[in-house]
Amino acid sequence: MTISATPVPILTDNYAWLLRDSNTGATAIVDPADAGPVIEAIEKAGGRLDAILLTHHHADHTAGTDEVRSRFNCPVIGAAADRHRLPKLDDAVKDGDAVRLGDAVGRVIETPGHTRGQINFFFPDGDILLSGDTLFSLGCGRLIEGSAEEMFDSLRKLAALPGDTQVCCGHEYTEANARFALSVDPDNKALHAFVAKVEQLRAAGQPSVPSLLSEELQANPFLLAPDVASFAAVRAKKDKF
């Protein structure tokens, strides 16, 4: 494993993610919406930043980008499809493109649903998925711009990744997602075990993420939906929960 991912708490319940390639010391930050704590975290980690990765255009994921870029003079990588509404991109990427960080090579996965231009980054060297607002722990993003069909297909892409994949999502929503998940799947033993672990982490003041994809596949109601219609029904219930 060469890539590690460390959550950087920002705003009210967001996470930026600090990535580091242990072979070279190269680092990247994902979704730096609040420049102050992000810059502080980078400085504490050695003061090196090689890239900024953006998952989608919402301000709570991008607002600090230009300040961080100016401080560390590094390139910004984001979706070509959203180039017109992201901070200025140095590298506009699309599905299947490679993103290099030191010796590690990540893959861009287009995951429309929450937004039309949402992308995720998967680094197999560390089994790390930067899932933005596509896949949350025990949840998924709201369908702000995309359709249920698009989000279902996006989640199927992510579900096909290795079970050891660490799901590094953009928000600390797990406890709220857990309450909903238990309401629609109350007899799921794996879900109850998952929730108990989350409650222990949060009680200790720790992030609930990253979670393991293998655990999400057993407990997340949106990944358990067998077809688009079932997914859409669960999503509609969550929107009103």
C-alpha positions in Angstrom: 0.0 0.0 0.0 1.5 3.3 -1.1 -1.4 5.7 -0.8 -2.9 6.8 2.5 -6.0 9.1 3.0 -6.5 11.3 6.1 -9.8 13.1 6.7 -9.5 16.9 7.3 -12.7 18.1 9.0 -14.0 21.4 7.5 -17.1 23.5 7.6 -20.0 21.9 9.5 -19.8 18.3 8.5 -17.5 18.1 5.5 -14.3 16.3 5.0 -11.4 17.2 2.7 -9.0 14.3 2.2 -5.3 14.5 2.4 -3.6 11.9 0.2 0.0 10.8 0.6 2.1 8.5 -1.5 4.6 6.9 1.0 7.1 6.1 -1.7 7.7 9.6 -2.9 6.1 11.9 -0.3 3.8 13.3 -3.0 0.5 14.7 -1.5 -2.9 15.8 -2.8 -5.9 17.3 -1.2 -9.5 16.4 -2.2 -12.3 19.0 -2.1 -10.6 21.8 -0.2 -13.8 23.9 0.5 -12.3 25.7 3.5 -8.7 26.9 2.9 -7.7 27.6 6.6 -7.9 24.1 8.1 -6.8 22.5 4.8 -3.6 24.6 4.7 -3.0 23.9 8.3 -3.3 20.2 7.7 -0.9 20.3 4.7 1.7 22.3 6.7 1.5 19.8 9.6 2.1 17.0 7.1 5.2 18.6 5.8 4.1 21.6 3.7 4.1 19.8 0.3 1.1 19.8 -2.0 1.3 18.3 -5.5 -2.3 18.4 -6.6 -5.8 19.4 -5.8 -8.6 17.0 -6.8 -12.2 18.1 -7.1 -15.1 15.7 -7.1 -17.9 18.1 -8.1 -18.7 21.8 -8.4 -20.6 22.5 -5.2 -19.1 25.3 -3.1 -18.9 23.1 0.0 -16.3 21.1 -1.9 -14.5 23.8 -3.9 -14.7 27.2 -2.2 -11.1 27.1 -0.8 -9.5 25.8 -4.0 -8.0 29.1 -5.3 -6.5 30.0 -2.0 -4.9 26.6 -1.5 -3.7 26.6 -5.1 -2.1 30.1 -4.6 -0.4 29.0 -1.4 1.2 25.8 -2.8 1.3 26.6 -6.5 -0.1 23.2 -7.5 -2.4 22.0 -10.3 -6.1 21.5 -10.0 -7.8 18.4 -11.4 -11.5 18.1 -12.0 -14.2 16.9 -14.4 -14.0 18.1 -18.0 -17.8 17.9 -18.1 -17.9 20.6 -15.3 -15.0 22.7 -16.5 -17.4 25.7 -16.9 -18.5 25.7 -13.2 -15.4 24.5 -11.4 -12.4 26.6 -10.4 -9.9 27.0 -13.2 -8.7 23.5 -14.1 -5.1 22.6 -15.0 -6.2 19.0 -15.9 -9.7 18.3 -17.1 -10.4 14.6 -16.8 -13.1 12.1 -17.8 -14.1 8.5 -17.1 -11.2 6.1 -17.2 -8.4 8.8 -17.2 -5.4 8.2 -15.0 -4.4 10.6 -12.2 -0.8 10.2 -11.0 0.3 11.0 -7.4 4.0 10.1 -7.0 4.3 6.4 -7.8 0.6 5.8 -7.4 -1.9 6.0 -10.3 -5.6 6.6 -9.7 -8.5 6.2 -12.0 -11.3 8.6 -12.7 -14.8 7.2 -12.4 -17.7 9.3 -13.7 -20.6 9.0 -11.2 -23.5 11.3 -12.3 -26.5 11.4 -10.0 -25.9 14.0 -7.3 -24.6 16.3 -10.0 -24.2 15.7 -13.7 -20.5 16.1 -13.7 -19.6 14.3 -10.4 -16.5 12.2 -10.6 -14.8 9.9 -8.1 -11.1 8.9 -7.9 -10.0 5.3 -7.2 -6.4 4.6 -6.2 -5.9 0.8 -6.3 -2.4 1.1 -4.7 -4.1 1.9 -1.4 -7.7 0.6 -2.1 -8.9 4.2 -1.7 -12.0 5.6 -3.2 -12.7 9.4 -3.0 -16.4 9.2 -3.4 -17.4 12.8 -2.9 -21.2 13.0 -2.6 -21.9 9.9 -4.6 -21.5 7.2 -2.0 -21.7 8.0 1.7 -21.3 5.6 4.6 -24.8 4.0 4.8 -26.1 6.5 2.3 -25.8 8.2 -1.1 -26.1 11.7 -2.5 -29.4 13.4 -3.2 -30.4 13.5 -6.8 -30.0 17.2 -7.3 -29.2 17.1 -11.1 -29.3 13.5 -12.1 -31.8 10.7 -12.3 -32.4 7.6 -10.2 -31.1 5.6 -13.2 -27.9 7.5 -13.4 -27.2 7.2 -9.6 -28.1 3.5 -9.6 -25.6 2.9 -12.4 -23.0 5.0 -10.7 -23.3 3.1 -7.5 -23.1 -0.2 -9.4 -19.7 1.0 -10.7 -18.5 1.6 -7.2 -20.0 -1.7 -5.9 -17.8 -3.5 -8.4 -14.6 -2.2 -6.7 -12.6 -4.5 -4.4 -14.2 -5.2 -1.0 -11.2 -3.8 0.8 -11.8 -0.4 -0.7 -11.8 2.4 1.8 -14.8 4.7 1.1 -13.6 8.2 1.7 -16.7 10.3 1.3 -17.3 14.1 1.6 -19.5 14.3 4.7 -19.9 13.1 8.2 -23.5 11.9 7.7 -23.2 8.3 9.0 -25.2 8.6 12.2 -28.1 10.3 10.4 -27.9 7.7 7.5 -27.9 4.9 10.1 -31.2 6.0 11.6 -32.8 5.9 8.1 -31.1 2.6 7.2 -32.5 1.0 10.4 -36.0 2.3 9.6 -36.1 0.5 6.2 -34.0 -2.6 7.0 -34.5 -3.2 10.8 -33.6 -6.9 10.7 -30.2 -6.5 9.0 -27.7 -7.9 11.5 -24.7 -6.6 9.5 -26.3 -3.1 9.6 -26.8 -3.3 13.4 -23.1 -4.3 13.8 -22.0 -1.5 11.5 -24.1 1.1 13.5 -22.7 -0.1 16.8 -19.2 0.5 15.5 -20.1 4.0 14.2 -21.6 4.9 17.5 -18.4 3.9 19.3 -16.3 6.0 16.9 -18.4 9.1 17.2 -18.7 8.8 21.0 -14.9 8.8 21.1 -14.8 11.9 18.9 -13.5 10.0 15.9 -14.6 10.2 12.2 -16.9 7.4 11.1 -15.1 7.3 7.8 -13.5 5.8 5.8 -15.7 2.7 5.8 -15.0 -0.5 4.0 -16.9 -1.2 0.8 -17.4 -4.8 1.8 -19.3 -3.5 4.9 -21.3 -1.0 2.9 -22.4 -3.7 0.5 -24.0 -5.6 3.4 -25.5 -2.6 5.2 -26.1 0.4 3.0 -29.7 0.4 1.8 -28.8 2.1 -1.5 -26.2 -0.5 -2.4 -28.7 -3.3 -1.4 -31.3 -2.1 -3.8 -31.6 -4.8 -6.5 -32.9 -2.6 -9.3 -33.6 1.0 -10.3 -37.2 1.0 -9.1 -36.2 -0.2 -5.7 -33.4 2.3 -5.5 -35.7 5.1 -6.5 -38.2 4.1 -3.8 -35.6 4.1 -1.1 -34.2 7.4 -2.3 -37.7 9.0 -2.2 -38.2 7.7 1.4 -34.8 9.1 2.5 -35.7 12.5 0.9 -38.7 12.7 3.2 -37.2 11.1 6.3 
